[in-house]
């Protein structure tokens, strides 16, 4: 009898554990979406769990647009938009949500504007089917203080640490080198990104190379499965440490192109005179047929595709 009671007790504990696990899973599913607000200090974002009434794309866009347009009724955080800044309307085409503001938007100080932009991009790009957010001013493309169009922004534009030290984001115009359609030359893609000043620019560049090109007619030179183990600059040399996927998951491009896509991209943006690549800390390896990694590579633009070759 005692054994039966013991077995029943164990069975009851297991059932309760399973039920608790199911409940926790349901709670996670309920809170998988977030709304973004401004902290009372106005120096960072606050993330608040959000449960949409439905999870289809159109409904969620409309709901989030409405929430972002409303003033905050909380004593713990502020709405993203300050009083007087009007979000006039929105539209949705392809995978892009276009937000149209009045002229008061550009009167926000730079720190607040970056927070607003970040929060809105993060809010809308969590919606299934939405990959980009584009800002407009009275129906025209929004520009920065230098007159450059902001263009469509995606979640990966905001590198690392959503909501943490997000007020310290800065801009950079990067030359990223990828392969042409034939995989036998490099082509340059110039891209404007904003990234956390807590992340070294040299690491951001390698991350962007791993993401691959955005423009048509280009091929990636590195596998997106490759992990960055470290990127640092010491005395003018940039040391890039990648995992073994760099060797095992090579792309169908000429063997020199992955190396020089990294070297040229880093050299264009950073004050360096060479790059050394290692695989899990080891430089005594050969990439593809003959690219020895125990040497410092310097930028070489002879691999760039010319007009005659394009």
C-alpha positions as CSV (number, residue, x, y, z in Angstrom):
1,X,0.0,0.0,0.0
2,X,2.9,2.4,0.9
3,X,4.5,1.6,-2.5
4,X,1.3,2.5,-4.3
5,X,0.9,5.8,-2.4
6,X,4.6,6.6,-3.2
7,X,4.0,5.8,-6.9
8,X,0.8,8.0,-6.9
9,X,2.7,10.8,-5.2
10,X,5.5,10.7,-7.8
11,X,2.9,10.6,-10.6
12,X,1.2,13.6,-9.1
13,X,4.4,15.6,-9.0
14,X,5.2,14.7,-12.6
15,X,1.7,15.8,-13.7
16,X,2.0,19.1,-11.8
17,X,5.5,19.7,-13.4
18,X,4.1,19.1,-16.9
19,X,1.2,21.4,-16.3
20,X,3.5,24.1,-15.0
21,X,5.7,23.7,-18.0
22,X,2.7,24.0,-20.3
23,X,1.6,27.1,-18.4
24,X,5.0,28.7,-18.7
25,X,5.1,27.9,-22.4
26,X,1.7,29.5,-22.9
27,X,2.9,32.6,-21.0
28,X,6.0,32.8,-23.3
29,X,3.8,32.6,-26.3
30,X,1.6,35.4,-25.0
31,X,4.5,37.7,-24.4
32,X,6.5,37.0,-27.5
33,X,5.7,40.5,-28.8
34,X,6.7,43.8,-27.3
35,X,5.9,47.5,-27.4
36,X,8.7,50.1,-27.0
37,X,8.5,53.2,-24.9
38,X,10.9,55.9,-23.6
39,X,12.3,55.6,-20.1
40,X,11.5,58.5,-17.8
41,X,15.2,59.5,-17.9
42,X,14.7,59.9,-21.7
43,X,18.0,58.1,-22.2
44,X,16.9,54.5,-23.2
45,X,14.0,52.4,-24.3
46,X,11.6,50.5,-22.1
47,X,10.3,47.2,-23.4
48,X,6.7,46.2,-22.4
49,X,5.1,42.8,-23.3
50,X,2.4,43.2,-25.9
51,X,-0.4,40.8,-26.8
52,X,-2.0,41.5,-30.2
53,X,-5.7,40.9,-30.7
54,X,-4.7,38.9,-33.8
55,X,-1.4,37.9,-35.3
56,X,-2.1,38.6,-39.0
57,X,0.2,41.2,-40.5
58,X,-2.4,43.9,-41.3
59,X,-4.1,43.8,-37.9
60,X,-0.8,44.0,-36.0
61,X,0.5,46.9,-38.1
62,X,-2.7,48.8,-37.4
63,X,-2.6,48.0,-33.7
64,X,1.0,49.0,-33.2
65,X,0.6,52.1,-35.3
66,X,-2.3,53.1,-33.0
67,X,-0.4,52.4,-29.8
68,X,2.6,54.4,-31.0
69,X,0.3,57.3,-31.8
70,X,-1.3,57.4,-28.4
71,X,0.1,59.3,-25.4
72,X,1.3,57.1,-22.5
73,X,-0.9,56.7,-19.5
74,X,1.9,55.1,-17.5
75,X,3.9,56.7,-14.7
76,X,6.8,54.4,-15.4
77,X,7.6,55.4,-19.0
78,X,6.8,57.9,-21.8
79,X,5.5,57.4,-25.3
80,X,8.1,57.5,-28.0
81,X,6.8,60.6,-29.7
82,X,6.9,63.8,-27.7
83,X,3.9,66.1,-27.6
84,X,3.4,68.0,-30.9
85,X,5.0,65.4,-33.2
86,X,2.3,63.9,-35.3
87,X,2.4,60.5,-37.1
88,X,0.0,61.4,-39.8
89,X,-0.6,58.0,-41.5
90,X,1.1,54.8,-42.6
91,X,1.1,52.5,-45.6
92,X,2.3,48.9,-46.2
93,X,3.8,47.8,-49.4
94,X,5.7,44.5,-50.0
95,X,7.6,44.0,-46.7
96,X,7.9,47.7,-45.8
97,X,5.9,49.8,-43.4
98,X,6.1,53.5,-44.4
99,X,5.4,56.0,-41.6
100,X,4.5,59.5,-42.5
101,X,5.3,62.3,-40.0
102,X,4.7,66.0,-40.0
103,X,7.5,68.6,-40.0
104,X,7.8,68.7,-36.2
105,X,9.5,65.3,-36.3
106,X,12.9,66.8,-37.3
107,X,12.7,69.3,-34.4
108,X,13.4,66.6,-31.9
109,X,16.9,66.5,-30.5
110,X,19.3,63.9,-31.9
111,X,19.2,61.6,-28.9
112,X,15.4,61.5,-28.7
113,X,15.1,61.0,-32.5
114,X,17.4,58.0,-32.5
115,X,15.4,56.4,-29.7
116,X,12.1,57.1,-31.5
117,X,13.5,55.6,-34.7
118,X,14.9,52.6,-33.0
119,X,11.8,51.8,-31.0
120,X,9.5,52.1,-34.1
121,X,11.7,49.9,-36.3
122,X,11.9,47.3,-33.5
123,X,8.2,47.4,-32.9
124,X,7.1,47.0,-36.6
125,X,9.8,44.5,-37.7
126,X,8.7,42.0,-35.1
127,X,5.4,41.6,-37.1
128,X,5.4,38.6,-39.4
129,X,5.8,39.8,-43.0
130,X,7.4,43.1,-42.1
131,X,11.1,43.4,-42.8
132,X,11.6,47.2,-43.2
133,X,10.4,50.5,-41.9
134,X,10.7,53.7,-43.9
135,X,10.3,57.2,-42.5
136,X,8.7,60.0,-44.5
137,X,8.0,63.7,-43.8
138,X,4.8,64.9,-45.3
139,X,4.9,62.2,-47.9
140,X,8.6,62.7,-48.9
141,X,11.6,60.5,-47.9
142,X,13.0,61.5,-44.5
143,X,16.6,62.8,-44.5
144,X,19.2,63.1,-41.8
145,X,21.0,66.3,-40.8
146,X,23.4,66.0,-43.7
147,X,20.5,65.7,-46.2
148,X,21.0,62.0,-46.9
149,X,17.8,59.9,-47.2
150,X,17.4,57.5,-44.3
151,X,15.9,54.8,-46.6
152,X,14.3,51.6,-45.5
153,X,15.6,50.4,-42.1
154,X,15.6,46.8,-40.8
155,X,16.0,45.2,-37.4
156,X,19.6,44.3,-38.1
157,X,20.4,48.0,-38.7
158,X,20.3,48.3,-34.9
159,X,23.2,46.1,-34.0
160,X,23.2,44.4,-30.5
161,X,21.5,45.1,-27.2
162,X,18.0,46.2,-28.1
163,X,17.1,48.9,-25.6
164,X,20.4,48.9,-23.8
165,X,22.5,52.0,-24.2
166,X,20.6,52.6,-27.4
167,X,21.0,56.3,-27.1
168,X,24.6,55.9,-28.0
169,X,24.0,54.8,-31.6
170,X,26.1,56.3,-34.3
171,X,26.1,56.3,-38.1
172,X,28.7,54.9,-40.5
173,X,28.9,54.8,-44.3
174,X,30.5,51.4,-45.1
175,X,32.0,50.0,-48.3
176,X,31.2,46.3,-48.2
177,X,32.8,44.0,-50.8
178,X,30.9,41.0,-52.1
179,X,31.2,38.8,-55.1
180,X,29.7,39.5,-58.5
181,X,27.2,37.2,-60.1
182,X,30.0,35.0,-61.7
183,X,31.9,34.8,-58.4
184,X,35.2,35.8,-60.0
185,X,35.4,39.5,-59.0
186,X,34.5,41.7,-56.0
187,X,31.9,44.4,-56.2
188,X,31.4,47.2,-53.8
189,X,28.1,47.9,-52.0
190,X,28.0,51.2,-50.0
191,X,25.6,51.0,-47.1
192,X,24.7,53.5,-44.4
193,X,24.1,51.8,-41.0
194,X,23.7,52.9,-37.4
195,X,25.2,50.8,-34.7
196,X,25.9,50.9,-31.0
197,X,29.0,52.8,-30.1
198,X,29.6,50.0,-27.6
199,X,30.3,47.6,-30.5
200,X,33.6,48.1,-32.3
201,X,33.1,49.2,-35.9
202,X,35.5,46.4,-37.2
203,X,33.1,43.8,-35.7
204,X,30.1,45.4,-37.2
205,X,31.8,45.3,-40.6
206,X,32.4,41.5,-40.4
207,X,28.9,41.0,-39.1
208,X,27.5,42.8,-42.2
209,X,29.7,40.7,-44.5
210,X,28.3,37.6,-42.9
211,X,24.7,38.8,-43.5
212,X,25.5,39.1,-47.2
213,X,24.6,41.7,-49.8
214,X,21.4,43.6,-50.0
215,X,21.6,44.6,-53.7
216,X,20.8,42.4,-56.6
217,X,23.5,41.0,-58.8
218,X,25.9,40.2,-55.9
219,X,26.8,37.0,-54.1
220,X,28.0,36.5,-50.5
221,X,31.6,35.7,-50.0
222,X,31.2,34.2,-46.5
223,X,28.7,31.7,-45.1
224,X,26.1,33.2,-42.8
225,X,26.7,30.2,-40.5
226,X,30.3,31.4,-39.7
227,X,30.6,32.7,-36.2
228,X,32.8,35.6,-35.1
229,X,35.0,34.6,-32.2
230,X,36.8,37.9,-32.0
231,X,37.7,41.1,-33.9
232,X,40.2,43.6,-32.6
233,X,42.8,46.2,-33.8
234,X,46.3,46.2,-32.3
235,X,48.9,48.6,-33.6
236,X,47.3,49.0,-37.0
237,X,46.6,45.3,-37.6
238,X,43.0,44.0,-37.5
239,X,42.8,40.5,-36.1
240,X,39.7,38.5,-37.2
241,X,39.1,35.2,-35.5
242,X,36.4,33.0,-37.0
243,X,35.1,29.6,-36.3
244,X,35.9,26.5,-38.5
245,X,32.8,27.2,-40.6
246,X,35.0,29.7,-42.4
247,X,37.0,26.7,-43.8
248,X,34.3,24.1,-44.1
249,X,31.4,26.2,-45.5
250,X,33.1,28.0,-48.4
251,X,31.1,29.8,-51.0
252,X,31.2,29.2,-54.8
253,X,33.5,32.1,-55.5
254,X,37.1,32.5,-56.4
255,X,39.3,31.6,-53.5
256,X,40.8,35.1,-53.0
257,X,37.4,36.9,-52.8
258,X,36.4,35.9,-49.2
259,X,39.8,37.0,-47.9
260,X,39.8,40.3,-49.7
261,X,36.2,41.1,-49.1
262,X,37.1,41.1,-45.4
263,X,40.4,42.9,-45.9
264,X,39.1,45.6,-48.3
265,X,36.0,46.3,-46.2
266,X,37.9,46.7,-43.0
267,X,40.6,48.8,-44.6
268,X,38.1,51.2,-46.2
269,X,36.5,52.0,-42.8
270,X,39.2,51.5,-40.2
271,X,42.6,53.1,-39.7
272,X,44.6,49.9,-40.4
273,X,47.3,48.8,-42.7
274,X,46.6,45.0,-42.6
275,X,44.4,42.2,-41.6
276,X,45.2,38.8,-40.2
277,X,42.6,36.1,-40.2
278,X,42.6,33.1,-37.9
279,X,40.4,30.1,-37.4
280,X,39.6,29.3,-33.8
281,X,42.8,31.2,-32.9
282,X,45.0,29.2,-35.3
283,X,46.8,30.9,-38.2
284,X,48.7,27.8,-39.3
285,X,46.0,26.9,-41.7
286,X,45.3,27.3,-45.4
287,X,42.1,28.7,-46.8
288,X,40.9,26.8,-49.9
289,X,43.8,25.8,-52.2
290,X,46.5,28.2,-51.3
291,X,45.5,31.2,-49.1
292,X,47.9,30.9,-46.2
293,X,46.5,32.6,-43.1
294,X,49.8,33.0,-41.2
295,X,50.4,36.3,-43.0
296,X,49.0,39.8,-42.8
297,X,46.9,40.7,-45.8
298,X,46.7,44.2,-47.2
299,X,43.9,45.7,-49.2
300,X,44.0,44.7,-52.9
301,X,41.5,46.4,-55.2
302,X,42.7,44.6,-58.3
303,X,40.0,42.0,-57.7
304,X,37.3,44.6,-58.2
305,X,35.1,44.2,-61.3
306,X,35.6,46.8,-63.9
307,X,33.0,48.2,-66.3
308,X,34.5,46.2,-69.1
309,X,34.1,43.0,-67.1
310,X,30.6,43.7,-65.8
